[in-house]
């Protein structure tokens, strides 16, 4: 808390926006696909995976252009534009027609990606080298803490709304309670516009010519960016098989109800908080590259344990552990990427990373949805484990000697 007090004014407002978005995302993440799978709504895993695919493809293909737009507009404007995607999400909460749902998912992915791509460059601009890893980690941790609360809230809100309205709850719950919960989450997320509006950019952003950006003349570290993108793309390919459909997997294989799934999400995120806050000291001890590779390698056995576990308790424990290990090095990885490229190419680099992750993830999520519709819950996890191993090994091979080029002080935390 003392270190948070030392952050810049802009960084503090950004953290407030993260609090609102984290809570809203926790609610939405738990219940949206479960809402689509309700008997009253009637969609199966194959269509739900296609919903994810459309949004992820939109995110992937717009990420690079978004990075170029951010280079021209500046990060504050980009964050504000991206937050308007929450208004589109309201359509997803109330529409039942397949074409409308798919189109809304597409538009939401297109717009929301802009703020996603702008986040890392914004934090780089508004932090010193000494506090940078801390800001990335604490922002990540706060997002997770609020997701814990949101996940728990998402697990109880639908039945709570239905009870108040005198509608069915439990296994045959009315979709009305789900819709109210989803709308509440989008309103909370959109409220993040307020702290972003209070941010004061330190300097006027250079309005670069769009022709230069489209020609990628700002790219000076092409091979370095490619070495980041290759492992990211392979991980995205593997993650698409299981990560978007975890909640449905627990429901379909273990007959988990929404409260149990909400608790699992909350526990997964709560454990991740501990890992995320431990990431900067781990980085200081081992270095960024070794920390990232170690966390990813350790997570792999737990991926398979999720699907071979005999019951929900064992599968949930493996899920929680895997979630913490695979994601705890996320802020270190983001910091490392931003430090390995020049200031003028950070937004473009982040856009390329988002594209590399989301495009293959979109394709494999659709394949996995078909598998789970046919009750194949084993093959997706095998593929994910293999691809994670390949990606982690490649990342370590590419960067095991590169870390010496970055400032060692960036791993340190000011006390």
N, C-alpha and C positions, 0 to 999 in steps of 0.2 A: 504493500500500500504506500510505503514511503517512496519507492521508486516511481510509482504511478504519479505521485504528486510532483515529481521532477520533470515529467514529460511536457512537451510544448502544448500550448493552448489548443492548437489544431489537432494534435494527437489525442488530447482528452475528449474533444467533441467527437472525434472518430470512434473512440472507445464507447461513448454513449450510444452512437448509432449502432455499434456492434451488439450492445446489450439488447436493444429493441429487435434487431434482426435475428439474433440468436434465439431468443424466446419464441418469436414467430416461426422461425424455421423448424424448431423442435416440435411445435404443434403440427405443422403441415407435414413434416417428414414422417411422423408416426401414422397419421390417419388418412392421407390422401389416397394412396393405393388401396388401403383397406376399404375406404369409402366406395371406390370404383368396383370392388369385389363383393359388395353387399348384394344379397339376393334381390333387393328392391332396385338396385342399379344394374347389376347383371353382367359386368365385364369380367372376363377370365384373364389368366396370366399372360396369354399371348397378346391380347389387345393392350393390356397395361404395360407390357414391355415395349410395345410399339409406341405408346405415349412417351415413355422415357426416350426411346430412340429418336423420335422427331425433335424433342427438346434438346437432346444432346448433340444431334447433328447440326441444329441451328446454332448452338453454342460453339461447336467446333469450327464451322465454316465462317462464322462472323467474328471469331476471336481475333484473327490477324487484322482484318479491317478495323475492328474495334481498337486494337492497339495503335493503329495508324491515326485514327480519329482522336484518340487521347493525346497522342503526340502533338496534335494541332490545337485541340480545345483546352487541354489542361485536365488535371485529375478531379478537381472539384465539380466542374460541369459534367464530367463523365459519370461521377458517382450519382449526381442528381438525375441524370437521364436514365441510368440503370435502375434506380428505385421505382420508376414509373411502371416497371414490369409487374409490380404487385397489384396494380389496377387490373391488369389482364388476368391475373390469377383468380380474381373474383368470378370471372366468366367460367373458369374451370370448376369452381365450387358449385355453380348452379346449373350449368348446362349438362344435358344427358345425351345429346346427339353425338355420335362418333366423330363426324366431320368437324363439328364445332370444338370438341375437346382437342382433337389433333391440331387444328389451326391455332387455338389458344396456346397450346404447348409450344408450337413453333414460334409464335410472336413473343411469348414470354422468354423463350431461350434467346431469341435475337436481341431483345432489349436488355434483359438482365445481365447478359454477358459483359456489357460495357462497364458496369460497376465492378464486376468480378475482376476483369482485367486491370482496372484502374487501382485496385486496392494496394497491391505491392508497391508500385511506383509512388503512390501517395505516402505510404509509410516510410519509404526511402527518403522522400523529399522533406519529411517532417520529423526526422530523427537524426541525431549525431551518430557517428560510427560506434561510439561507446555504448549507446543505449539501443542500438538498432535491433540486435538479437532479442533483447528484452521486450521491445515494443511488439515485434512479430509474435513472440511467444505469449505475451500477456493478452494481446488481442485474440489470438487463437484460443487461449485458455478461457477467456471471458465468453467467447462465442460458444465454447463447449459447455461451460457452466450454465449459461442461459438455455442451451439446447437440452441439458439435463432437466431443468425445470419445465421447459416447454414440452419435452417428451412425456414427462409425468402428467402434465396438464392435458396434453393431447389424448392420453390414455383414459382420462376420466370425463373430459368435457362433453363428448357426444352423449353418453348416458345421462350426464347431469342435465343437459339441455332437454333431452327427451323426457326425463322424469318431471321436470318443471312443466313441460307442455302436455304431460299425460300420454306420451307416446311409448311404443314398445322399446325395451332396452335389451341388452345382452346379445345372444347369438342372432336373434331375429330383430335387431334394433332398427328403428326407423332411420332413414337417410337424412331426415330433417336436422337431427342433432349434430350430425357430421357436418352438414352444410353451415350451420351457425358457427361451429368451431373453426371451420376453414375460413369463413369470412372474417371472424375475429382475428385470426392470425395474419391475414393480408392487411387489415387495418393497422395492426401493430407494426408490421414491417414497413408500411408506407410512412408511418410516423417518424422513421429514421431520417426523413427529409429535413426535419426541424434542426437537429444538431449539425447536419451537413451544411445547411444554409448559413449557420453561424461561423463557419470556418472562413478565415481570412487568408487568402493565398499570399505568400511572402513576397512574391514577385510576379510581375506580369508574364504570363507564359508566352514564349516565342511562337508566333503564328507562322509556322513553317508551311511552305508551298506543298499542296496536296500531291502535285506531280512528283516531287522529290520523295515523298513518303511512299507513294505507290510503286516507285522504282526501287524501294528499299535501300536508298542511298544512306540512310542512317545506320544501316547494319555494318558494323566494323568487326564483329566477333562471330562470323558466320559458322566456323567449324565448332567453336565452343557451344553455340546455341544448338547446333545439330547433335552434339554429344549429350546435351541435356534432353533433347526432344526424343531421341531414340528409346532410351529406357522409359521415359514418361509414356510414350506411345504403347510400348509393350505392356506396361502396368495397366494402362487404360483398357487395352484389349482383354487382359485377364479379369480386371475388376468388373467389366461389363457383365460377365457371366453370373456374378453373385451379388455384388454390392447394391445395385438398384432394387433387387427383389428379395432382400433379406427378410423384410417383414412378411411378405407373402409366403416365403419359404417356411417360416416358423408357423404360420397359420395352416398351410397346406400339409406339411409333413407331421407337425406335432400337435395340430389342432389348438394352437395358442389363441387365446381371446385377446381383445384389444387392450385390456388392462395389463395382461402379462407382457404383451409386445411393448407397451409403453414403458413398463418397468425395465425390460431388457435394454431398450434404447437409452433410458436414463442411466442405468448402471454402466453401459458401454461408454457413454459420454463422461460419466463421473470418473471412471478409471482413466480415461484419456486425459482428464484435467491434470491428474497426478503426473502422468507421463509427460505432458506438455510442459508443466512447470519444472520438471526434472531435466528437460532437454538442454537448456542453456548450461547448467553445470556439467552435463555429460559432454556437451560440445567443447567446453573448456578443457576437459580432461582428455578426450580422445581426438578432438578435431571434428569438423563438420562431416567430412566424407566417411570416416569410420563410424561415426554416430548414426548416420543415415543408413548405411549398409547393414550395421549390426541390428538395428531395430527391424529392418525389413526381413532379414534372414531369420530372426527369432520368431517372427509372426507366422512363418509358413506352416509349421506342424499344426498350429491351432486352426488354420483354414480347413484342413482335412478333418480335424476332430469335430468341427461343427456338423458335418454331414454324416459321420459314422457314429455319432453319439446315440445311445439307446433311448434317451428321453430329452425333454426340453431343458431340464436343469443342467445336464452335462453340455448340451449344445449351446445353451446360453452362456455358461462359464467360458467355453472355448471362444465364443463370439466376442465376449467382453475383453478377453485377453488379446485376441487377434486385433481387435479394434484399437486397443491402446498401443500395442507394439508397432503396428503398421503405420499409424498416423502421428505418433508422438514426435517424429522428426520433421513433420511438415513445415513448421516455421523455420527450422534450420535450413531445410532445403530451399525454401523461398528466399531466405536471406542470401544463401550461397549463390543462387542463380543471379540475383540482382547485383551482387558484388563482382561477379565474373564478367559482367558486360558494362558498357559505358552508359552514362546517364541518358544520352539521347536515344538509346535503343532499349531501355528497360520496359516501357509499355509494349513495344512491339514484341520483345522477347516473352513477356508474360502472356501476350495474346497467342503466340506460337505454342507455348506450353499448354495453354487451355485447349487449343485446337488439337494438339498431339494427343492429349488425354481423352477428349470427348468424342472425336470421330470414331476411333476404333471401339470405344466403350459403347457407343450408340449401336454399332453393328452387332456386337456380341450380346448385348442385352436382348435384342429381338430374338436371336438364336436361343438364348437361355430361356426366354419366355415360352417358346415352343416346347423345349425339353420339359419344363416344369408342368406345363399343361398336360403332358403325357406321363407325368409322375416320375421323371428322371431327375432325381435330386443329387446324384453322385457325380456324373460327368462334368457339370459346370465347375465343381470344386476342384477336381483333378486338373482341369485346364488352367484354372486360376493359379493354383500352386506352382505348376510348371512355368508359367509365364512370369510370375513374380520372381522366381529363382533366376531365370534368364536375365530379367531387367536389373535386378540388384547386382548380379555379377558384372554385367556390362557397365553399370554406373561406377562401381568400385574400380574396375579396370581403366575406365576413361579418366577418372579424377583423383586416383590415389596419390599422384604426384603434383596435381594442379593446385592443391590447397595452399601450398607455400607462396603462391602468387597473390593471395588475398591478405588483407591486413589481419594479423593475429589478434589484434585488440578487439576485433568485431565479435569474438566469442566471449569476451569478458563482460561481466555485469558490474555496474558501478554500485558500490556499497556505501 
